[in-house]
Amino acid sequence: MKKFWKTVILTGLFVGTTDILMAFISSTVKSGKFPEKMFHYIAGGGLGLSKSMNGGAGVEFLGLFFHYFIAISFTLFFFILFPRLKFLWFNKYLVGILYAVFVNLTMRFIILPLTSLPRNPFLLSRAYIDWILLGVVLGIPIVYSAYKYYKVEDKTINKS
C-alpha cells in the first residue's frame, strides 16, 4: 500500500506541475503578459474572486494547494478505477486523452459550478484543443503511470 500512495502522489504532483505550467504558458501566449495572480484566481474558487485577488502569500498558497489537491484527487480516482475497468487497458494514449476529456468536463460542469468563480461559456471549438493539451500533460502521464504500477501491457502493441 505504501508504494501505491507514493506512486499516486508522485504522479499527481507531476501532472499538477505540467498542468499549471501549461496554464501559465497558455495564458501568457493569449494575453501577452505573465499571469502573476494565477494561484490567487484558483483560490477564488473557495474565497470569492474579489477577496482572493486582493490576498497575499497565504491566498496564493491556498490556490497552489487547491490545484495540487485536485490533480492528486483525479490521479487517485483513476488508480482506483484502473484495475476494476479492464477496458481502460486498451490503449494508454487513447485512454489518456479520453480521461483528460473526462477531467475537463467534470471540472467545467460539476466542480467549478460549486465554486465562487465566474462562469465561462463552453466553446467546443476551444474545448478540443484543451482536451488534447490536457491529454498530453495530465491524462497520458496518469494512464502511463497506472500501466506501469499495475504491470499492464498495452493491448495495441504487436509483439511479433
C-alpha positions in Angstrom: 0.0 0.0 0.0 2.9 2.3 0.7 4.1 2.0 -2.9 0.5 2.7 -4.2 0.4 6.1 -2.3 3.9 7.0 -3.3 3.0 6.4 -7.0 -0.3 8.2 -6.8 1.2 11.3 -5.0 4.3 11.5 -7.3 2.1 11.1 -10.4 -0.3 13.7 -9.1 2.5 16.1 -8.3 3.9 15.6 -11.8 0.6 16.1 -13.7 -0.3 19.0 -11.4 3.1 20.7 -12.3 2.8 20.1 -16.0 -0.9 21.3 -16.0 -0.1 24.5 -14.2 2.9 25.1 -16.5 0.6 24.6 -19.5 -1.9 27.1 -17.9 0.9 29.7 -17.3 2.2 29.3 -20.9 -1.3 29.3 -22.5 -2.4 32.4 -20.5 0.9 34.3 -21.3 0.6 33.5 -25.0 -3.1 34.5 -25.1 -2.7 37.8 -23.2 0.8 38.7 -23.9 1.7 39.1 -20.2 2.6 36.7 -17.4 -0.4 35.7 -15.2 1.0 36.7 -11.8 -2.3 36.1 -10.0 -3.0 32.6 -11.3 -3.0 31.0 -7.9 -5.0 33.9 -6.4 -7.6 33.1 -9.1 -7.6 29.4 -8.2 -8.1 30.3 -4.5 -11.0 32.4 -5.6 -13.0 29.2 -6.0 -13.2 29.0 -2.3 -12.8 32.6 -1.1 -14.5 34.5 -3.8 -12.7 36.2 -6.6 -12.7 39.8 -5.2 -11.3 38.6 -1.9 -8.7 36.3 -3.3 -7.3 38.7 -5.9 -6.5 41.1 -3.1 -4.9 38.5 -0.9 -1.3 37.9 -0.1 1.0 34.9 0.0 -1.5 32.9 2.1 -4.1 33.1 -0.6 -1.5 32.2 -3.2 -0.6 29.1 -1.2 -4.2 28.2 -0.9 -4.6 28.4 -4.7 -1.5 26.2 -5.0 -2.9 23.7 -2.5 -6.3 23.6 -4.3 -4.6 23.0 -7.6 -2.5 20.1 -6.4 -5.3 18.6 -4.3 -7.4 18.4 -7.5 -4.6 16.9 -9.6 -3.8 14.3 -6.9 -7.5 13.5 -6.5 -8.1 12.8 -10.2 -4.9 10.7 -10.2 -6.2 8.7 -7.2 -9.6 8.3 -8.8 -8.0 6.8 -12.0 -5.7 4.5 -10.0 -8.7 3.2 -8.1 -10.8 2.6 -11.3 -8.0 1.2 -13.4 -7.7 -2.4 -12.1 -11.6 -2.7 -12.0 -12.4 -1.5 -15.5 -10.4 -3.6 -18.0 -11.5 -1.5 -21.0 -9.0 1.1 -19.6 -6.2 -1.3 -20.5 -6.9 -1.0 -24.3 -4.5 1.8 -25.3 -2.7 4.1 -22.9 -2.7 7.1 -25.3 -6.4 6.9 -26.3 -7.4 6.3 -22.7 -5.2 9.2 -21.5 -6.9 11.6 -23.9 -10.3 10.3 -23.0 -9.5 10.7 -19.3 -8.4 14.2 -19.9 -11.8 14.9 -21.6 -13.5 13.4 -18.5 -11.4 15.5 -16.1 -12.1 18.7 -18.1 -15.8 18.1 -18.4 -16.0 17.1 -14.7 -14.2 20.3 -13.7 -16.3 22.5 -16.0 -19.8 21.1 -15.3 -19.5 19.7 -11.8 -16.6 21.2 -9.7 -16.4 24.8 -11.0 -20.2 25.5 -10.7 -19.8 24.7 -7.0 -17.2 27.4 -6.6 -17.3 31.2 -6.5 -15.5 31.6 -9.8 -17.3 33.3 -12.7 -18.7 31.0 -15.5 -17.2 31.0 -18.9 -19.2 29.8 -21.9 -18.4 26.3 -23.2 -17.0 26.5 -26.7 -16.4 23.2 -28.4 -14.0 24.9 -30.9 -11.8 25.7 -27.9 -12.5 22.6 -25.8 -11.0 20.1 -28.2 -7.6 22.0 -28.1 -7.8 22.0 -24.2 -8.6 18.2 -24.3 -5.6 17.4 -26.4 -3.3 19.6 -24.3 -4.7 18.2 -21.1 -4.4 14.7 -22.5 -0.7 15.2 -23.1 0.1 16.9 -19.7 -2.3 15.1 -17.5 -4.2 12.1 -19.0 -1.4 10.2 -20.7 1.0 10.6 -17.8 -1.6 9.3 -15.3 -2.5 6.3 -17.5 1.1 5.6 -18.3 1.9 5.6 -14.5 -1.1 3.3 -13.8 0.1 0.9 -16.6 3.5 0.7 -15.0 2.2 0.4 -11.5 -0.2 -2.4 -12.3 2.2 -4.0 -14.8 -0.2 -3.9 -17.7 0.9 -4.3 -21.3 -0.7 -2.1 -23.9 -3.1 -4.3 -26.0 -2.2 -2.4 -29.2 1.4 -3.3 -29.2 2.2 -6.1 -31.7 4.9 -8.4 -30.3 5.8 -10.3 -33.4 
